[in-house]
Amino acid sequence: MFVILLPHFPYEPKPAMPSRPDTSDYLSLFLNDVPLMDVRAPIEFSKGSFPNAINAPLMNDEERHRVGICYKEKGQDKAIELGHQLVSGDLKAQRIEAWKRFTATNPNGYLFCFRGGLRSRLTQQWIKDSGIEFPLIQGGYKAMRRFLIDSLEALTASSEFVILSGRTGTGKTRVLNQLPNPVDLERLANHRGSSFGRQVTSQPSQIDFENRLAVAMLKAHHHVGGTVYLEDESRLVGRCALPESLRNRMAAAPLMVLDQPIEERVRIIREDYVDQMTADYVERDGTEAGWLNFRDYLLSALDRIRKRLGGERHSRLRQMMEDALDRQHRTGETGAHHEWIEALLQDYYDPMYDYQLSQKEGRIVLKGGPETIIGWASR
């Protein structure tokens, strides 16, 4: 019998992929739009979280409430025990599946809770028990929120700002976003900043707005650098309030004034507030409900400035608007809106703006059309 001796190759298992460590590099998280999984309760998430964060809670609001009461009355150990009782069996399996879907979709993401403590570590352990290593953010929401507050204050104090102003309808936001380093406050607040400025989707909470603003300022500083361009806004953009320190810097910053002929302004207003808003409401609500909700949006916006318009002028403008809406509904054409838009601009918005601008004459560094503004800023 022959024995064939084969060469011996010792078995070497493939090294396991190294798991990503937990992190406290908040700047990198925000600059790179890293996906975040917020395991706090929905009520906490709704009050404020971060861009690129989704809510995948360990406990719902009721469960969190019950555990909180237990913690106050009986201490941490009993609270943890109750938490395990409330989130168990099929419910626990469902939540783990939701986390696993997030990890599969966002392999470069991180999870966090309020302080980076018990909830995030328990979530991390349950995910690990299912076979997945997934990192958490040290310090959690509280540390990230403090980082953004401090960053916004520091950048507000140190940045050079130039403000883009102009009469209503000049297309300031369109021009702003063609400038070298813009921060679009209206986009961050999801509101155009006037009585007609509401969007079909809701505004962020005040905390969410501040967090979005801080991230935008960090990106403007680290990704682009140099002068930051902002649109001239009042203290409130819808219901979102600008930080007082930023308002003070904006009030002292150089001003560029965008000019456009009245015909172009009417066209821009009609595109943004009639054509686009009609399409947005119909897309959200369907043809009939969308039309009715758009009609209500437009009339309600006019009604909100009734006192400032005066009764007679408001009634005249409202009749023009109703006639234009009726024609739009019958024919699909929006040209009839031209009449009330031009009247509202010339009789209401322009005198108000011209007075406000007269108080800022010493800050104006440039007046001109879009090409002039963009060319000067890009020099």
Buried (B, 14 or more C-beta within 10 A) or exposed (E): EEEEEEEEEEEEEEEEEEEEEBBEEBEEBBBEEBBBBBBBBBEBBBEBBBBBBBBBBBBBEEBBEBBEEBBEEEEEEEBBEBBEEBBEEEEBEEBBEBBBEBBEEBEEBBBBBBBBBBBBBBBBEBBEEBEBEBBBBBBBBBBBBEBBBEBBBEBBEEBEBBBBBBBBBBBBBEBBEBBBBBBBBBBBBBBBBBBBBBBBEEBBBBBBBBBBBBBBBBBBBEEEEEBBBBBBBEEEBBBBBBBEEBBEBBEEBEBBBBBBEBEBBBBBBBBBBBBEBBEBBBEEBEEEEBBEBBBEBBBEBBBBBBEEBEEEBBEBBBEBBBBBBEBBEEEEEBEBBBBBBBBBBEEBBBEEBEEEBEEBEEBBEBBBBBEBBBEBBEE
